[in-house]
Amino acid sequence: MIVRGRCGFTLIELICYMVLLTSFVVMMYLFLSRSYQQGTSVVVNASKHLEYGMVSDLIYRDILGASCFLRDWDFEYNIFKKKVLNHQGGVTTVCVGWATKPYGFARSQGEYDFSRCVWNKRSVGVVKADCAVCKFQPQLDSKTRHIKAIDVVITDKKGTVIRQTVSLRNRIVL
């Protein structure tokens, strides 16, 4: 019933508006929380892809200068000899190794004894990445028995496999 001369809403009208407003707020909260969760998962996946891309690029750059002789590789520990330029402009041979650790990838560089499988001198750098296994697999030339390429296989903790083949034809030859 409407009373003349009075402005306002009845109690029923106020309750109906509050119910509508509350249901609208609940629906918006559910929608926005789901969108936020999807957005954070996209950001996490993008950062993991960036980490793996960075590690793959570093390994690729290391292997490009690697030796093609089997005696200069330790495939069990992912260690190989590599030729690099020294400060005087000459070429020096160093050993480089990649290992997976609980906190990421460890890149070792220095002197490695291939007969005893131990490092004599080394420095270690760490790249943070969520990885379980990293393996180097050689592709041998059938005629010369030299390594013509290396397959780098990186497996993360969820089981996703990333493969990259690095050809050794761009190495420094002395």
Secondary structure, DSSP 8 states (H G I E B T S, - for coil): ---TT--S--HHHHHHHHHHHHHHHHHHHHHHHHHHHHHHHHHHHHHHHHHHHHHHHHHHHHHHTB--SGGGEETTTTEEEEEEE-TTS-EEEEEEEEEEETTEEEEEEEEEETTTTEEEEEEEEEE---EEEEEEEEEE-TTT--EEEEEEEEEETT--EEEEEEEGGGS---
